[in-house]
């Protein structure tokens, strides 16, 4: 189980999810809400055997490590970790079919749990 606290992002999630949406939908099996939910986490070790690697054919696009998760025992989603990012290793980004911040009425500091699928 991965537990993290909701934090504000840098405002670029929607842009990148729009760019990568076709790859995400094809590789992960769901269409993501256009945005990410950022979580501050303690040191986590994600298992390599659960990783789904997205390798875009576009030359200047970054590879993305993805891990399918169930969020708060209810919502299907994924942890996404771009190979090029402005976040430190203590921040992970979640995507899901819905706007989790609104759906779960989340504020910065609230805890979220993710279970790898």
Legacy VTK file of the C-alpha trace (Angstrom):
# vtk DataFile Version 3.0
C-alpha trace
ASCII
DATASET POLYDATA
POINTS 117 float
0.000 0.000 0.000
1.301 3.454 -0.909
0.121 6.363 1.202
0.720 9.986 0.307
-0.474 13.475 1.109
-2.137 15.629 -1.522
-0.019 18.605 -2.623
-0.450 21.265 -5.270
1.185 20.645 -8.603
2.919 23.017 -10.964
-0.077 23.359 -13.269
1.184 21.361 -16.251
-0.656 18.066 -15.714
-3.530 18.834 -18.073
-1.157 19.802 -20.885
0.878 16.598 -20.608
-2.111 14.289 -20.135
-3.625 15.744 -23.323
-0.328 15.114 -25.143
0.011 11.543 -23.909
-3.685 10.578 -23.739
-3.592 8.176 -26.709
-0.575 6.364 -25.250
-2.075 6.258 -21.767
-5.432 4.943 -22.996
-3.809 2.254 -25.148
-1.274 1.116 -22.544
-3.326 1.470 -19.362
-6.800 0.585 -20.610
-8.623 3.727 -19.495
-9.021 7.336 -20.570
-7.666 9.705 -17.956
-9.187 12.883 -16.618
-7.120 15.748 -18.056
-4.968 16.441 -15.039
-2.938 14.764 -12.332
-3.200 14.546 -8.563
0.161 15.016 -6.875
1.070 13.120 -3.735
3.997 13.665 -1.417
5.282 10.250 -0.388
8.016 8.787 1.725
10.666 6.781 -0.057
8.825 4.164 -2.102
10.114 1.265 -4.121
7.864 0.424 -7.037
8.319 -3.121 -8.356
9.794 -3.336 -11.845
7.536 -6.265 -12.752
4.463 -3.995 -12.350
5.891 -1.175 -14.487
4.264 -0.304 -17.808
6.749 1.716 -19.851
5.402 4.203 -22.358
7.898 4.983 -25.111
6.483 7.719 -27.337
7.483 7.709 -30.997
7.683 11.518 -30.945
11.340 12.483 -30.790
11.350 15.065 -27.968
8.807 13.375 -25.717
9.868 11.708 -22.481
9.383 8.067 -21.581
6.903 7.489 -18.743
6.835 4.731 -16.133
3.269 3.777 -15.193
1.881 1.569 -12.436
-1.775 0.575 -12.339
-3.366 1.225 -8.953
-6.639 1.232 -7.108
-7.070 4.550 -5.321
-8.788 4.570 -1.916
-10.095 1.033 -2.598
-12.467 2.425 -5.220
-11.046 4.277 -8.212
-9.045 2.805 -11.076
-5.956 4.822 -11.831
-2.216 4.844 -12.318
0.910 6.321 -10.853
2.811 8.036 -13.644
6.480 8.933 -13.401
7.841 10.831 -16.399
11.549 10.304 -17.035
11.832 14.096 -17.423
10.107 15.860 -14.548
10.348 18.953 -12.395
9.230 16.983 -9.320
11.543 15.450 -6.776
11.461 11.737 -5.960
9.103 12.443 -3.065
6.272 13.500 -5.433
4.246 11.026 -7.473
1.480 11.867 -9.905
-1.802 9.986 -10.071
-4.170 9.817 -12.993
-7.685 8.424 -12.962
-10.853 8.519 -15.034
-12.246 11.235 -12.787
-11.037 14.417 -11.152
-10.038 12.864 -7.821
-9.539 16.194 -6.071
-13.179 17.105 -6.742
-14.693 13.612 -6.503
-13.111 12.934 -3.106
-13.327 16.571 -1.953
-9.583 16.633 -1.352
-7.504 19.451 0.022
-3.751 19.755 0.340
-2.564 17.603 3.228
-5.317 14.970 2.871
-4.101 11.380 2.664
-4.706 9.039 -0.262
-3.947 5.339 -0.441
-2.986 3.504 -3.600
-2.697 -0.240 -4.013
-0.734 -1.638 -6.936
-2.833 -3.854 -9.175
LINES 1 118
117 0 1 2 3 4 5 6 7 8 9 10 11 12 13 14 15 16 17 18 19 20 21 22 23 24 25 26 27 28 29 30 31 32 33 34 35 36 37 38 39 40 41 42 43 44 45 46 47 48 49 50 51 52 53 54 55 56 57 58 59 60 61 62 63 64 65 66 67 68 69 70 71 72 73 74 75 76 77 78 79 80 81 82 83 84 85 86 87 88 89 90 91 92 93 94 95 96 97 98 99 100 101 102 103 104 105 106 107 108 109 110 111 112 113 114 115 116
